[in-house]
């Protein structure tokens, strides 16, 4: 009998950007460049509002900050340019965060399915997934495979359906407010690791720093995640 059967944990879902790979600085670089093309470089505070969101959301924020209107044709061109730039940065710099591969391998040994659940669309997501190790995941769900981006719960519900799990028996690791909100709305147990030591997690989300001693996967194993699921369900 596997760990999942004895603990009640059915699956574990991982966000990609900022959770399994330190890609947010790379997205940030490309987002600042996008804002400059629109005529006004965004501030770090405005950039923070784009974290974990979709390209349309990022473009809207940058355009509003610059006080410009973007046509549909211009939006398509800007998206292609930005995604090409992010692809270059990913290929050159992306590495998995400490402990991620070890945890995924341990979950596989324990017989617990895993999924990527990312707002990033498939062409870019695959670069990041390969950087972690595509063979370590049961399935992957990207932003262009669901009708709505996070904070909509559709992505998590689809991942649960694909692995044959009840969302209430799934743990989701997320770093963004949008991702945490979407995972909660899907009925999953959510463990947050927001960027910045001073940031707190929303109500209903467990902070990885409190559970593991730090916001890192280093040293975290399948039995820990199962214990956290059981703890959350008892609350």
Backbone torsions as a table, in degrees:
resi	resn	phi	psi	omega
1	UNK	NA	128.8	-176.9
2	UNK	-79.5	169.9	-179.6
3	UNK	-60.1	-39.5	179.9
4	UNK	-61.1	-40.4	-178.6
5	UNK	-69.2	-35.2	-178.2
6	UNK	-82.6	-27.5	-175.4
7	UNK	-96.2	-25.0	-174.6
8	UNK	96.4	-10.9	177.7
9	UNK	-76.1	125.6	-175.5
10	UNK	-101.8	-30.7	-177.3
11	UNK	-164.6	160.6	178.1
12	UNK	-131.2	128.5	-179.1
13	UNK	-112.6	140.5	-178.3
14	UNK	-123.4	127.2	164.5
15	UNK	-65.1	160.9	-179.1
16	UNK	-99.4	-70.3	-172.9
17	UNK	-66.2	121.0	179.3
18	UNK	85.1	-13.3	-179.4
19	UNK	-106.2	-59.9	179.2
20	UNK	-95.0	-25.9	177.7
21	UNK	-132.4	148.2	-179.0
22	UNK	-86.9	65.1	-175.3
23	UNK	-92.8	-13.1	-176.3
24	UNK	-59.1	-39.4	175.3
25	UNK	-60.5	-32.5	179.1
26	UNK	-72.9	-43.0	173.0
27	UNK	-60.7	-38.7	179.5
28	UNK	-61.3	-43.8	178.7
29	UNK	-59.0	-45.7	-179.8
30	UNK	-68.4	-33.7	179.6
31	UNK	-69.9	-41.0	175.4
32	UNK	-61.0	-40.8	178.5
33	UNK	-64.6	-39.6	176.6
34	UNK	-59.8	-46.3	-178.5
35	UNK	-62.7	-35.5	178.5
36	UNK	-66.1	-36.9	176.9
37	UNK	-63.5	-29.1	179.5
38	UNK	-84.1	-6.1	172.2
39	UNK	111.6	-7.0	-179.7
40	UNK	-155.0	118.7	-178.8
41	UNK	-68.2	127.7	179.2
42	UNK	-70.0	159.8	176.2
43	UNK	-85.9	163.2	175.9
44	UNK	-57.7	-32.9	179.7
45	UNK	-67.9	-40.5	177.5
46	UNK	-68.9	-40.8	176.9
47	UNK	-56.6	-38.8	-178.7
48	UNK	-58.9	-29.9	-179.6
49	UNK	-71.9	-12.8	179.8
50	UNK	-93.9	-10.6	-174.7
51	UNK	-63.9	131.0	177.8
52	UNK	78.9	1.3	-177.3
53	UNK	-96.7	-174.3	-179.5
54	UNK	-94.5	168.2	176.7
55	UNK	-61.2	-45.1	177.9
56	UNK	-56.0	-37.6	178.3
57	UNK	-66.7	-44.4	179.3
58	UNK	-62.6	-44.6	179.8
59	UNK	-62.9	-42.3	179.0
60	UNK	-60.2	-46.2	-178.8
61	UNK	-62.5	-45.3	-179.2
62	UNK	-66.5	-40.5	-179.5
63	UNK	-66.7	-42.0	178.3
64	UNK	-63.6	-38.9	179.7
65	UNK	-65.4	-35.0	179.7
66	UNK	-84.6	-12.9	-179.5
67	UNK	71.8	35.7	-179.0
68	UNK	-124.3	161.4	175.0
69	UNK	-109.9	135.9	-177.7
70	UNK	-112.7	128.4	177.7
71	UNK	-75.9	165.7	179.3
72	UNK	-61.4	-40.2	179.2
73	UNK	-65.7	-41.8	178.0
74	UNK	-64.3	-39.0	179.4
75	UNK	-62.3	-41.4	178.8
76	UNK	-63.1	-42.1	-179.8
77	UNK	-67.3	-41.9	179.5
78	UNK	-65.2	-38.3	177.9
79	UNK	-63.4	-45.9	-179.8
80	UNK	-60.8	-41.8	179.5
81	UNK	-66.0	-43.9	-177.9
82	UNK	-66.8	-43.3	-178.4
83	UNK	-67.7	-34.2	175.4
84	UNK	-64.4	-40.5	178.7
85	UNK	-65.9	-44.4	178.7
86	UNK	-63.3	-38.8	177.4
87	UNK	-58.9	-41.8	176.8
88	UNK	-61.5	-46.1	-178.4
89	UNK	-65.8	-41.7	178.6
90	UNK	-60.5	-48.6	-176.6
91	UNK	-60.8	-35.0	-176.3
92	UNK	-84.5	-35.9	-167.1
93	UNK	-118.4	-15.9	-167.0
94	UNK	-74.9	132.1	176.6
95	UNK	-139.4	149.4	176.9
96	UNK	-67.4	147.3	176.7
97	UNK	-69.0	155.9	-178.5
98	UNK	-55.1	132.8	174.4
99	UNK	86.6	-11.5	-175.3
100	UNK	-64.7	-52.2	-177.4
101	UNK	-63.3	-38.4	-179.5
102	UNK	-64.2	-42.0	178.4
103	UNK	-65.9	-44.5	179.6
104	UNK	-60.8	-41.7	178.8
105	UNK	-64.9	-37.9	-179.8
106	UNK	-70.1	-37.4	175.9
107	UNK	-63.1	-39.3	177.9
108	UNK	-63.4	-42.8	179.1
109	UNK	-63.7	-31.9	-179.9
110	UNK	-81.7	-3.0	179.0
111	UNK	77.0	23.2	-178.9
112	UNK	-102.7	118.3	-179.5
113	UNK	-62.5	150.2	178.0
114	UNK	-130.7	154.2	178.6
115	UNK	-144.2	147.9	166.0
116	UNK	-87.4	133.2	175.5
117	UNK	-129.8	96.6	-172.6
118	UNK	-130.3	140.9	174.3
119	UNK	-68.3	-21.8	-179.0
120	UNK	-61.9	139.4	-178.1
121	UNK	-78.0	159.7	-166.5
122	UNK	-52.2	-47.2	-176.2
123	UNK	-57.4	-42.2	178.6
124	UNK	-80.4	-37.2	-179.4
125	UNK	-59.3	-38.3	-178.1
126	UNK	-63.8	-33.4	177.0
127	UNK	-63.5	-44.7	-179.9
128	UNK	-68.9	-41.6	179.4
129	UNK	-61.3	-42.2	178.6
130	UNK	-65.2	-32.8	178.9
131	UNK	-64.5	-33.4	177.1
132	UNK	-81.7	-44.8	-177.9
133	UNK	130.7	94.4	-175.1
134	UNK	-60.5	-26.2	-178.7
135	UNK	-69.8	-11.8	-176.5
136	UNK	-86.4	-7.1	-175.6
137	UNK	-110.5	144.0	174.8
138	UNK	-73.0	-41.2	178.7
139	UNK	-155.0	166.3	177.9
140	UNK	-137.1	136.1	178.8
141	UNK	-122.4	124.8	-178.1
142	UNK	-115.2	167.7	-172.3
143	UNK	-61.4	-26.3	-179.4
144	UNK	-87.8	7.6	179.4
145	UNK	-106.9	1.9	-179.1
146	UNK	-129.1	157.4	-176.3
147	UNK	-72.6	-17.3	-178.9
148	UNK	-149.6	144.7	178.4
149	UNK	-76.7	163.3	168.9
150	UNK	-55.1	140.8	17.6
151	UNK	-85.2	10.2	172.9
152	UNK	-63.8	142.0	-177.5
153	UNK	-80.5	-1.1	-171.5
154	UNK	-54.8	-39.6	-176.8
155	UNK	-62.3	-42.2	-178.1
156	UNK	-73.1	-35.5	177.5
157	UNK	-66.5	-39.1	177.8
158	UNK	-66.2	-42.2	178.6
159	UNK	-60.9	-44.0	178.8
160	UNK	-62.1	-41.4	178.9
161	UNK	-62.5	-41.7	-176.8
162	UNK	-65.1	-34.8	-179.2
163	UNK	-96.5	2.7	177.3
164	UNK	70.3	38.3	-175.6
165	UNK	-119.5	150.1	169.4
166	UNK	-75.2	126.6	179.9
167	UNK	-52.6	-31.8	-179.7
168	UNK	-66.8	-14.9	179.1
169	UNK	-106.2	20.5	180.0
170	UNK	-117.2	143.8	173.0
171	UNK	-105.5	135.5	178.5
172	UNK	-118.7	129.8	173.4
173	UNK	-100.7	124.1	-175.1
174	UNK	-142.1	147.2	176.8
175	UNK	-109.9	-19.5	-175.6
176	UNK	-100.5	154.1	177.5
177	UNK	-62.0	-39.7	179.9
178	UNK	-63.5	-42.8	-179.8
179	UNK	-66.8	-42.3	179.0
180	UNK	-63.2	-41.5	179.7
181	UNK	-64.1	-42.3	-180.0
182	UNK	-65.7	-41.0	180.0
183	UNK	-67.3	-38.7	176.4
184	UNK	-63.9	-42.4	-179.3
185	UNK	-63.9	-28.4	178.3
186	UNK	-77.4	-12.3	179.6
187	UNK	93.4	12.0	-179.0
188	UNK	-83.8	162.5	168.1
189	UNK	-83.0	128.3	-172.0
190	UNK	-116.9	129.9	174.0
191	UNK	-113.5	121.8	-174.9
192	UNK	-103.1	145.1	172.6
193	UNK	-137.7	67.2	-177.3
194	UNK	-65.2	152.3	179.3
195	UNK	-71.2	144.2	179.2
196	UNK	90.1	127.6	-174.6
197	UNK	-63.8	-23.4	-175.3
198	UNK	-89.6	-10.8	-177.7
199	UNK	-75.7	139.5	178.5
200	UNK	-107.6	162.0	179.0
201	UNK	-92.5	156.1	179.6
202	UNK	-68.1	165.1	174.7
203	UNK	-58.1	138.6	179.2
204	UNK	92.0	-7.5	179.8
205	UNK	-109.0	136.7	175.1
206	UNK	-88.7	137.6	-179.1
207	UNK	-86.8	125.8	179.4
208	UNK	-58.3	-32.8	179.9
209	UNK	-62.2	-36.0	179.4
210	UNK	-76.0	-33.1	-177.1
211	UNK	-80.3	-40.7	-173.2
212	UNK	-109.6	-4.9	-178.8
213	UNK	92.6	-15.6	176.9
214	UNK	-162.0	161.9	178.5
215	UNK	-85.5	66.8	-178.4
216	UNK	-149.4	150.2	176.2
217	UNK	-86.5	-2.8	-178.7
218	UNK	-58.3	122.5	179.3
219	UNK	84.1	-7.0	179.9
220	UNK	-78.9	136.5	-179.3
221	UNK	-127.9	172.8	-177.0
222	UNK	-57.8	-40.9	-178.7
223	UNK	-63.0	-31.7	177.6
224	UNK	-66.8	-45.9	-179.3
225	UNK	-62.8	-40.3	177.7
226	UNK	-62.4	-40.6	178.8
227	UNK	-66.3	-37.6	179.1
228	UNK	-67.4	-38.1	176.5
229	UNK	-61.3	-46.6	-179.8
230	UNK	-62.4	-40.6	178.7
231	UNK	-61.8	-45.0	-178.3
232	UNK	-66.0	-38.7	-178.3
233	UNK	-70.3	-22.2	179.6
234	UNK	-82.6	-13.7	-175.5
235	UNK	-75.2	NA	NA
